């Protein structure tokens, strides 16, 4: 395996090429580096190609690639990046002003440093102070001023980095005369860290420089380039994204429809005024929404390629900048080069909630995190143990864009009325509350506080919903079930949304049917969490939940292996967008049924999850060794809806179960006995089951009610071996 490729663009360098190549080969041998020299003949008019071919014939690790037309230094770099075979790539000029021996200093620093890029800065030692020197220093100052940087030598193209880092940096929206001038600017704009290393810089001994003492034309072209770069890297700097670059070379199967008329105007106004009503998300969310609307129609193969591209970037970042992952990978003898595909991800251990709690401050914090662009995320604690983590601004913007896209899957369009059965302002400051309510006005949305719905106030809430005439309602499954039950009992509803999006709790089939029948609507299920927001959503085909694959890699595991179709497995998530506190192979604690790998009728290329089976903590272990997911009990108790209003299952010990029941008039001793006999049939005859009658089963303050709770400590990946 080649460790290092040194790429040298050559234009009429017939007198320097041999010395360059041979000195690099000596460096490889001296430091035991498996390396190659890639010479790019940029349409030279001298004997450059002839000498390059001769060198390639003499040395198996020298190659010479020819350009038919001159593409400039940046064009030479791009060709080299595409054809080089090394794990690390180094750019060097062919004129020997950067001594080839200095490559070792950059390579060594790359091994030691956590930086994404090592840049050799041109030392002043022995450097001639001619007009070109002063022009270079002046340009460096201008670039620092324009782009708010403090670089010693912006223009230096003597750099070393991983291939995908350099590919990203070389990807540009505009056409430049000398894009190589902005390599450091582009790196900073795209979020890469750069370590500067002072290196020798010598005067050209052979050949001639193509920069005159006072190159007026070149100066004019550089000024023009600076304007382009300012527009790209300052005005549009926040818009650089790997997904955008991927879509430029991978065409989706179809083009999404665009908003027109008043909807387009309202859509544009919403984002134009976003600083007034969004307290972390910026206008960049619009850019992400437009990208996601296109990327959803990538082929499954292209979507997987995109995920692997983003995974490699995440792993490189985590290895270089996050102490927890660096230590873990070193202990396992792994490097970023070992994780290149989704299958390779299983080489890394999973991250438990316990490990997240123990290592959050600061081993899981990236060394590049920016505190003002992070927000604290706290789970609701519905399982009894709240958890804290952090999200970063870009991740939040992708979350928002994914949610908007999923709303559109239901038939809702921007500007349509909406009702949320949620907790609008819990945990927010006063300014955040004001912004949230302003945002709701723009979104034509009203909130119904799910945790306040009771029989004595439900009619008031229903009147508010009727007056708003929502096209879309979204919220907790339990809240919609409660509204449907009340409406059926009262024999009136008057609520006819086009769609209902259910989330936060498992929705059994009979509950879905009841909601759809009562409100004459279509139900779309959402799977999400506080740590990640929306993870997977149903589309109009209702054939599983599409994973938001541009943001997450979702594994479904049983006994630490991928689940087979039809198996219930544990969900393990890798967040591809959070570089401040990366969560890689995070055990979120939920279960799902693995689906067959088949295309969806909707034409979207994202992978799918099957039925969400509930929390891993909601598994009930039987005395007979059986384990039952929380969804089992929703199916079991639907046969007794005539006799009980609500239930809650709690396993307090390995062979002990408590069943809390709110009974109604039809409940009897015979029904109780039948329930007990049926449960023991599934859990074992020696299972101790106590039935406790209660008047209410309280929700947690966010509006969720947990119907199945296990207090038994076990690991789902080893549940089959639990004694």
C-alpha positions in Angstrom: 0.0 0.0 0.0 1.3 3.4 -1.0 1.6 5.7 2.0 2.5 9.0 0.2 2.0 10.4 -3.3 3.9 13.6 -4.1 2.2 15.5 -6.9 4.2 18.0 -9.0 2.6 20.0 -11.8 5.2 20.6 -14.5 5.3 23.2 -17.2 8.5 23.3 -19.2 10.5 21.9 -16.4 12.8 19.6 -18.4 15.8 20.7 -16.5 14.3 20.1 -13.0 12.2 17.0 -13.3 14.9 14.3 -12.9 16.5 16.0 -9.9 13.0 16.4 -8.3 12.0 12.8 -8.8 15.3 11.3 -7.7 15.6 13.4 -4.6 12.0 12.4 -3.6 12.9 8.7 -4.2 15.9 9.1 -2.0 13.7 10.6 0.7 11.3 7.7 0.5 14.1 5.2 0.9 15.8 7.2 3.8 12.6 7.3 5.9 11.2 4.0 4.8 8.1 5.5 3.2 6.1 3.6 0.6 5.8 6.5 -1.8 5.2 7.5 -5.4 6.0 10.6 -7.5 3.2 11.8 -9.8 4.4 14.3 -12.4 1.7 16.2 -14.3 2.9 17.5 -17.7 0.7 20.6 -18.1 1.0 20.8 -21.9 4.7 21.6 -21.9 6.4 22.7 -25.1 9.9 21.3 -24.2 11.1 17.8 -23.4 9.1 17.5 -20.1 7.0 14.5 -21.4 10.0 12.7 -22.8 11.9 13.0 -19.5 8.9 12.1 -17.5 8.3 8.9 -19.6 12.0 8.0 -19.2 11.8 8.4 -15.4 8.6 6.3 -15.3 10.4 3.6 -17.2 13.4 3.7 -14.8 11.4 3.7 -11.6 8.2 1.8 -10.9 7.0 4.4 -8.4 7.2 7.4 -10.8 4.4 8.2 -13.2 4.0 11.0 -15.8 0.6 12.1 -16.8 0.1 14.5 -19.8 -2.4 17.3 -20.2 -3.3 18.1 -23.9 -4.0 21.7 -22.9 -2.6 23.8 -20.1 -4.8 23.7 -17.0 -2.6 25.6 -14.6 -1.3 24.6 -11.2 -4.8 23.9 -9.7 -5.7 21.8 -12.7 -2.5 19.8 -12.3 -3.3 19.2 -8.6 -6.8 18.0 -9.5 -5.4 15.5 -12.0 -2.9 14.3 -9.5 -5.5 13.8 -6.8 -7.7 11.8 -9.1 -4.8 9.5 -10.2 -2.6 9.2 -7.1 -2.7 6.0 -5.1 -1.3 7.2 -1.7 -3.1 7.5 1.6 -1.6 11.0 1.9 -1.1 13.4 -1.0 1.5 16.2 -1.1 1.6 19.1 -3.6 5.0 20.5 -4.5 6.2 22.8 -7.3 8.6 21.2 -9.8 11.0 24.2 -9.8 12.8 22.9 -6.7 12.2 26.2 -4.8 10.6 23.9 -2.2 13.4 21.5 -1.5 12.1 17.9 -2.0 13.7 16.9 1.3 11.2 19.2 3.1 8.4 16.8 2.2 9.6 14.7 5.1 8.9 17.6 7.6 5.3 17.9 6.3 4.8 14.1 6.3 6.2 13.8 9.9 4.1 16.7 11.1 1.0 15.0 9.6 1.7 11.9 11.7 2.0 14.0 14.9 -0.5 16.7 14.4 -4.3 16.6 14.7 -4.7 19.1 11.8 -6.5 18.2 8.6 -3.8 19.9 6.5 -0.2 20.6 6.9 1.0 23.7 5.0 4.7 24.5 4.4 5.2 28.2 4.8 8.1 29.8 2.9 10.9 30.8 5.3 12.5 34.2 5.0 15.9 32.6 5.6 18.0 33.2 2.5 15.0 34.4 0.5 15.6 37.2 -2.0 13.7 40.4 -1.2 12.8 41.2 -4.8 9.6 42.6 -6.2 8.0 39.1 -6.4 8.7 38.7 -2.6 6.9 42.0 -1.8 4.0 41.2 -4.1 3.6 37.9 -2.4 3.7 39.4 1.1 1.2 42.1 0.0 -1.2 39.4 -1.4 -0.9 37.5 1.8 -1.9 40.5 3.8 -4.9 41.2 1.5 -6.1 37.6 1.8 -5.9 37.7 5.6 -7.8 41.0 5.6 -10.5 39.8 3.2 -11.0 36.4 4.8 -10.4 37.3 8.5 -7.4 35.0 8.7 -3.9 35.2 10.3 -2.0 32.9 7.9 1.7 33.3 7.6 1.7 32.3 3.9 -1.7 31.9 2.4 -0.5 31.3 -1.1 1.8 28.4 -0.4 0.8 25.3 -2.3 3.2 23.1 -0.5 0.7 21.1 1.5 -0.1 17.5 2.6 -3.5 16.0 3.4 -5.7 13.0 2.8 -7.1 12.7 -0.7 -10.8 13.5 0.1 -9.7 16.6 2.0 -7.9 17.9 -1.1 -10.7 16.9 -3.4 -13.1 18.9 -1.3 -10.8 22.0 -1.2 -10.2 21.9 -5.0 -14.0 21.8 -5.6 -15.0 25.4 -6.5 -18.2 27.1 -7.6 -16.4 29.7 -9.7 -13.8 29.8 -12.4 -10.5 31.3 -11.4 -7.3 32.3 -13.2 -5.2 31.1 -10.3 -7.3 29.0 -7.9 -4.1 27.7 -6.3 -3.8 31.1 -4.6 -6.8 30.4 -2.5 -6.0 26.9 -1.2 -5.7 28.0 2.4 -8.8 30.3 2.1 -10.8 27.4 0.7 -9.6 25.0 3.5 -10.7 27.5 6.2 -14.1 28.2 4.5 -14.8 24.5 4.4 -14.0 23.9 8.0 -10.6 22.2 7.8 -7.9 22.9 10.4 -4.4 23.9 9.0 -1.1 23.5 10.8 1.7 25.7 9.4 5.3 24.4 9.3 8.1 26.7 8.3 10.1 25.3 5.4 13.1 26.4 3.3 12.4 28.3 0.1 15.2 28.6 -2.4 15.7 30.7 -5.5 15.2 28.9 -8.8 18.5 27.6 -10.0 17.5 26.2 -13.4 14.8 27.4 -15.8 12.9 30.6 -15.5 10.0 32.0 -13.6 6.9 32.9 -15.6 6.1 35.8 -13.3 7.7 39.1 -14.4 9.0 41.6 -11.9 5.9 43.8 -12.3 3.3 41.5 -13.9 0.4 43.9 -14.4 -1.8 41.4 -16.2 -1.3 38.9 -13.5 -2.0 41.4 -10.8 -5.3 42.3 -12.6 -6.2 38.7 -12.8 -5.5 38.1 -9.1 -7.6 41.1 -8.1 -10.4 39.6 -10.2 -9.9 36.2 -8.5 -10.0 37.9 -5.1 -13.4 39.3 -5.9 -14.7 35.8 -6.9 -13.1 34.2 -3.9 -14.7 36.8 -1.6 -18.1 36.1 -3.0 -17.6 32.3 -2.8 -15.8 32.0 0.5 -17.2 34.9 2.5 -20.6 35.6 1.1 -21.4 32.0 0.3 -18.9 30.5 2.8 -21.6 28.8 4.9 -23.0 27.1 1.9 -20.1 24.8 1.1 -21.3 21.3 1.7 -20.3 17.8 0.7 -23.9 17.0 -0.3 -23.9 19.8 -2.8 -20.6 18.6 -4.4 -21.9 15.1 -4.5 -25.1 16.1 -6.3 -23.0 18.0 -8.9 -21.6 14.6 -10.1 -24.5 12.3 -9.3 -27.9 13.1 -10.9 -31.0 12.2 -9.0 -33.7 10.1 -10.8 -36.2 13.0 -10.7 -36.4 16.7 -10.0 -38.7 17.8 -7.2 -41.4 20.4 -7.9 -40.6 24.0 -6.9 -43.0 26.3 -5.0 -44.7 28.9 -7.2 -46.9 31.9 -6.7 -47.8 33.0 -3.2 -46.2 29.9 -1.7 -42.8 30.8 -3.2 -43.1 34.4 -1.9 -44.0 33.2 1.6 -41.2 30.6 1.5 -38.6 33.2 0.5 -40.0 35.7 3.1 -39.7 33.1 5.9 -36.0 32.6 5.3 -35.3 36.3 4.6 -36.7 37.1 8.1 -35.2 34.0 9.8 -32.9 36.0 12.1 -36.1 37.4 13.8 -37.6 34.0 14.6 -34.9 31.4 14.7 -32.6 31.3 17.7 -29.9 29.0 16.3 -30.8 28.1 12.8 -29.7 30.4 10.0 -30.9 31.1 6.4 -28.5 28.2 5.4 -31.4 25.9 6.3 -33.1 26.9 3.0 -30.0 25.8 1.1 -30.0 22.4 2.9 -33.8 22.0 2.3 -33.3 22.5 -1.4 -30.4 20.0 -1.5 -32.4 17.4 0.4 -35.3 17.8 -1.9 -33.0 16.7 -4.7 -30.9 14.1 -2.9 -34.0 12.1 -1.8 -34.2 10.7 -5.4 -30.6 9.5 -5.6 -30.4 5.8 -6.4 -29.8 3.5 -3.4 -26.2 2.9 -4.7 -25.5 6.6 -4.9 -27.0 7.2 -1.5 -24.8 4.6 0.0 -21.8 6.2 -1.8 -22.7 9.5 -0.3 -23.0 8.0 3.2 -19.6 6.4 2.9 -18.1 9.6 1.7 -19.5 11.5 4.7 -18.5 8.6 7.0 -14.8 8.8 5.9 -14.8 12.5 6.6 -16.4 12.0 10.0 -13.9 9.3 11.0 -10.9 11.3 9.9 -12.2 14.2 12.0 -13.0 12.1 15.0 -9.6 10.5 14.9 -7.7 13.8 14.6 -9.8 16.0 16.9 -11.8 13.9 19.4 -9.8 12.4 22.2 -12.3 9.6 23.0 -12.2 8.2 19.4 -8.5 8.7 19.0 -7.7 6.7 22.1 -10.3 4.0 21.3 -9.0 3.6 17.7 -5.4 3.5 18.8 -6.3 0.8 21.4 -7.8 -1.3 18.6 -5.0 -0.7 16.2 -7.2 1.2 13.8 -6.6 4.3 11.7 -9.0 6.3 9.5 -7.9 4.3 6.4 -9.4 1.2 8.0 -12.9 2.7 8.0 -13.9 3.3 4.4 -17.3 1.6 4.0 -20.5 1.0 5.9 -19.4 -2.5 6.6 -16.1 -1.3 8.1 -18.1 0.7 10.6 -18.6 -2.5 12.6 -14.9 -2.5 13.4 -15.6 0.2 15.9 -17.3 -0.6 19.2 -20.7 0.9 20.0 -21.2 4.0 22.2 -23.5 3.4 25.1 -25.4 6.1 27.0 -23.3 5.4 30.0 -20.1 6.0 28.0 -21.6 9.2 26.6 -22.3 10.5 30.2 -18.9 9.5 31.4 -16.9 11.0 28.5 -19.0 14.0 27.4 -16.8 16.6 29.1 -14.5 16.8 27.3 -13.2 13.6 25.7 -16.1 13.5 23.3 -15.9 17.2 22.5 -14.0 17.9 19.3 -10.9 20.1 19.6 -12.5 22.3 16.9 -15.8 22.9 18.5 -17.2 26.4 18.7 -19.3 26.9 21.8 -21.4 29.7 20.5 -22.6 27.4 17.7 -23.6 24.6 20.0 -26.8 23.9 21.8 -27.4 21.7 24.8 -29.7 18.8 24.2 -31.4 17.0 27.1 -33.6 13.9 26.7 -36.9 13.9 28.3 -36.0 11.2 30.8 -39.1 9.1 30.0 -37.1 6.0 30.8 -36.1 7.4 34.2 -32.6 8.7 33.4 -32.3 12.0 31.5 -29.2 12.4 29.3 -27.3 15.5 28.0 -25.4 15.9 24.8 -24.8 18.8 22.4 -25.8 19.6 18.8 -24.0 22.0 16.5 -25.6 24.7 14.2 -25.0 22.9 10.9 -26.5 19.7 12.3 -29.6 21.6 13.6 -30.0 23.2 10.2 -29.9 19.8 8.5 -32.4 18.5 11.1 -34.8 21.4 10.3 -34.5 20.8 6.6 -35.1 17.1 6.9 -38.2 17.8 9.0 -39.6 20.2 6.4 -39.0 17.7 3.6 -40.8 15.0 5.6 -43.8 17.3 6.1 -44.0 17.7 2.4 -44.2 13.9 2.0 -47.6 14.1 3.7 -49.0 16.4 1.1 -48.6 19.5 3.2 -47.0 22.5 1.4 -45.3 25.6 2.8 -47.9 28.0 4.0 -50.6 25.4 4.8 -52.1 25.4 8.2 -50.6 23.1 10.9 -51.3 22.0 14.4 -48.7 20.5 16.7 -49.7 18.5 19.8 -46.4 19.1 21.5 -44.6 21.0 24.2 -43.9 24.4 22.6 -41.8 26.2 25.1 -40.5 23.8 27.8 -36.9 24.6 28.7 -36.7 27.8 26.6 -35.6 31.2 27.7 -37.9 34.2 27.3 -36.2 35.3 24.0 -36.4 31.8 22.7 -40.1 31.7 23.5 -40.7 34.9 21.6 -38.8 33.6 18.6 -40.6 30.3 18.7 -44.0 32.0 18.7 -43.0 34.3 15.9 -41.8 31.3 13.9 -45.1 29.5 14.5 -46.9 32.6 13.1 -44.8 32.4 9.9 -45.4 28.7 9.7 -49.2 29.1 10.1 -48.9 26.7 13.1 -50.6 26.6 16.4 -49.5 24.5 19.4 -51.7 22.4 21.6 -49.8 21.5 24.9 -49.9 17.7 24.8 -49.1 17.4 28.5 -52.2 19.6 29.5 -54.9 17.6 27.6 -57.5 16.3 30.0 -61.1 15.3 29.8 -62.2 18.6 31.4 -60.4 20.8 28.8 -60.3 18.7 25.7 -63.3 20.3 24.1 -61.7 23.7 24.3 -58.6 22.3 22.5 -60.7 20.7 19.9 -62.5 24.0 19.2 -59.1 25.7 18.6 -58.1 22.9 16.2 -61.4 23.2 14.3 -61.0 27.0 14.0 -57.5 26.6 12.6 -58.6 24.0 10.0 -55.2 22.3 9.8 -53.9 20.6 6.7 -51.3 18.8 8.8 -51.4 17.8 12.5 -48.3 16.3 14.1 -47.5 15.2 17.7 -47.5 12.3 20.1 -49.3 9.1 19.2 -50.8 9.0 22.6 -52.3 12.4 22.2 -53.9 11.6 18.9 -55.3 8.3 20.4 -56.8 10.3 23.3 -58.4 12.8 20.9 -59.8 10.0 18.7 -61.2 8.1 21.7 -62.9 11.3 23.0 -64.3 12.2 19.6 -65.7 8.7 19.2 -67.3 8.8 22.6 -68.7 12.3 22.0 -69.8 11.2 18.5 -68.3 14.4 17.0 -65.1 15.6 15.6 -65.2 18.2 12.8 -61.5 17.8 12.4 -60.4 16.7 8.9 -56.7 17.3 8.3 -55.1 16.0 5.1 -52.5 14.1 7.2 -51.4 13.3 10.7 -47.8 12.8 11.6 -47.4 10.7 14.7 -44.1 10.5 16.7 -42.4 9.9 20.0 -44.3 6.7 20.8 -45.1 3.4 19.1 -48.3 3.5 17.2 -50.0 0.0 17.0 -52.0 -0.8 13.9 -55.4 -0.7 15.7 -54.6 2.8 17.1 -53.6 4.0 13.6 -56.8 2.6 12.2 -58.9 4.3 14.9 -57.2 7.7 14.3 -57.6 7.5 10.5 -61.2 6.5 10.8 -62.1 9.1 13.3 -60.5 12.0 11.5 -60.9 10.7 7.9 -57.2 11.2 7.3 -53.9 9.5 6.5 -51.4 8.8 9.3 -47.6 9.1 8.7 -45.4 7.7 11.4 -42.1 9.4 12.4 -39.3 7.9 14.3 -37.0 10.3 16.1 -35.3 11.2 19.4 -34.1 14.2 21.2 -30.4 13.4 20.4 -31.1 13.3 16.7 -34.6 14.7 16.0 -36.3 13.0 13.0 -34.4 9.9 12.1 -36.8 8.1 9.8 -40.2 8.9 8.3 -43.0 7.2 6.5 -43.7 8.3 2.9 -46.9 8.2 1.0 -46.3 4.5 0.2 -46.5 3.6 4.0 -44.0 0.8 3.4 -41.5 1.3 6.2 -39.7 4.4 7.5 -37.2 6.1 5.2 -34.0 6.8 7.1 -32.7 10.4 6.7 -29.6 8.9 5.0 -28.0 12.2 4.2 -27.6 12.7 8.0 -27.6 9.2 9.6 -26.3 5.7 9.2 -28.7 3.4 11.0 -27.7 -0.2 11.8 -30.1 -2.8 13.1 -28.3 -5.4 15.2 -29.0 -8.7 16.9 -26.2 -10.3 18.9 -23.8 -7.8 17.4 -24.6 -8.8 13.8 -26.9 -7.2 11.3 -30.5 -8.3 11.8 -32.1 -10.5 9.1 -35.3 -9.4 7.4 -38.2 -9.9 9.8 -36.0 -9.9 12.9 -36.3 -7.4 15.7 -33.0 -5.7 16.3 -31.5 -2.8 18.2 -31.1 0.5 16.5 -27.5 1.9 16.4 -27.0 5.4 14.9 -24.0 7.3 13.5 -24.7 11.0 13.1 -22.9 12.2 9.9 -23.4 16.0 10.7 -22.3 16.6 14.3 -18.6 17.3 14.3 -18.6 19.0 17.6 -19.7 16.0 19.7 -19.6 13.1 17.2 -21.9 10.2 18.1 -20.6 7.2 16.3 -22.5 3.8 16.6 -24.6 5.2 19.4 -27.0 2.8 21.1 -30.1 4.9 21.2 -32.0 2.2 23.0 -34.8 1.5 20.5 -35.9 -1.6 18.6 -37.2 -2.0 15.0 -38.1 -4.8 12.6 -35.5 -5.3 9.9 -37.0 -4.8 6.4 -36.1 -6.6 3.2 -33.8 -4.5 0.9 -36.3 -3.6 -1.8 -37.0 -0.3 -3.6 -39.8 1.8 -2.3 -42.7 2.6 -4.7 -42.2 6.3 -4.0 -38.9 6.3 -5.9 -36.7 7.6 -3.0 -33.3 5.9 -2.5 -33.0 6.1 1.3 -32.8 2.8 3.2 -35.9 1.8 5.3 -36.7 0.6 8.8 -39.7 -1.6 9.5 -42.1 -1.3 12.4 -40.7 0.6 15.3 -41.0 -1.8 18.2 -40.3 0.6 21.1 -37.5 1.0 23.6 -35.0 -1.7 24.3 -35.7 -0.8 28.0 -39.3 -1.8 27.3 -38.4 -5.4 26.6 -40.0 -7.7 29.2 -38.0 -10.9 30.0 -40.2 -13.9 30.8 -39.5 -16.5 33.4 -39.4 -19.0 30.5 -36.6 -17.1 28.8 -38.8 -15.4 26.3 -38.4 -11.7 25.6 -41.3 -9.5 24.5 -41.0 -6.0 23.0 -43.3 -3.2 24.1 -45.4 -3.6 21.0 -46.4 -7.1 22.0 -48.5 -5.6 24.9 -50.3 -3.1 22.6 -51.4 -6.0 20.5 -52.3 -8.1 23.5 -54.4 -5.6 25.3 -56.3 -4.4 22.2 -58.5 -7.4 22.8 -59.5 -5.9 26.1 -60.3 -2.4 25.1 -63.9 -3.1 26.1 -62.9 -3.6 29.7 -60.0 -1.2 30.4 -59.1 2.3 29.4 -55.3 2.3 29.9 -52.6 0.0 31.2 -48.9 0.1 32.1 -46.6 -2.8 32.4 -43.6 -2.6 34.8 -41.0 -5.4 35.3 -39.5 -4.9 38.7 -37.5 -8.1 38.9 -36.3 -11.0 36.7 -39.5 -12.9 37.4 -41.8 -10.1 38.7 -44.3 -8.1 36.7 -46.8 -5.4 37.8 -49.7 -4.5 35.5 -51.4 -1.2 36.3 -54.9 -0.9 34.9 -57.5 1.8 34.7 -60.6 -0.3 34.3 -64.1 0.6 33.1 -67.6 -0.7 33.8 -67.1 -3.9 31.7 -64.1 -5.1 33.7 -64.7 -8.3 35.7 -62.9 -11.0 37.7 -63.3 -13.2 34.6 -61.5 -10.7 32.4 -58.7 -10.3 35.1 -58.2 -14.1 35.2 -58.1 -14.3 31.4 -55.5 -11.5 31.2 -53.3 -13.3 33.8 -53.6 -16.7 32.1 -52.7 -15.2 28.7 -49.7 -13.3 30.0 -48.3 -16.4 31.8 -48.8 -18.4 28.5 -46.2 -16.0 26.9 -44.0 -15.3 29.9 -44.0 -18.6 31.8 -46.1 -20.2 34.5 -43.7 -19.2 37.2 -43.9 -15.5 36.3 -45.1 -13.4 39.3 -47.8 -11.1 37.9 -49.5 -8.5 40.1 -52.5 -6.5 38.9 -52.9 -3.0 40.4 -56.0 -0.9 39.7 -55.3 2.8 39.5 -57.3 6.0 38.7 -54.7 7.5 36.4 -51.3 6.8 34.7 -49.5 10.1 34.5 -47.7 11.4 31.5 -44.2 12.9 31.8 -44.2 16.6 31.3 -43.4 16.5 27.6 -46.7 14.7 27.0 -45.6 11.1 26.6 -46.9 8.2 28.5 -44.7 5.1 28.9 -46.8 2.0 28.7 -44.1 -0.6 29.2 -41.1 -0.2 31.6 -38.4 -2.6 32.6 -36.3 -2.0 35.6 -34.2 -5.1 34.9 -30.6 -4.4 33.9 -29.6 -6.2 30.7 -27.9 -5.7 27.4 -30.1 -6.3 24.3 -27.2 -7.5 22.3 -26.8 -10.3 24.9 -30.5 -10.7 25.8 -30.6 -14.3 24.6 -28.0 -15.1 27.2 -29.7 -13.3 30.1 -30.1 -15.8 33.0 
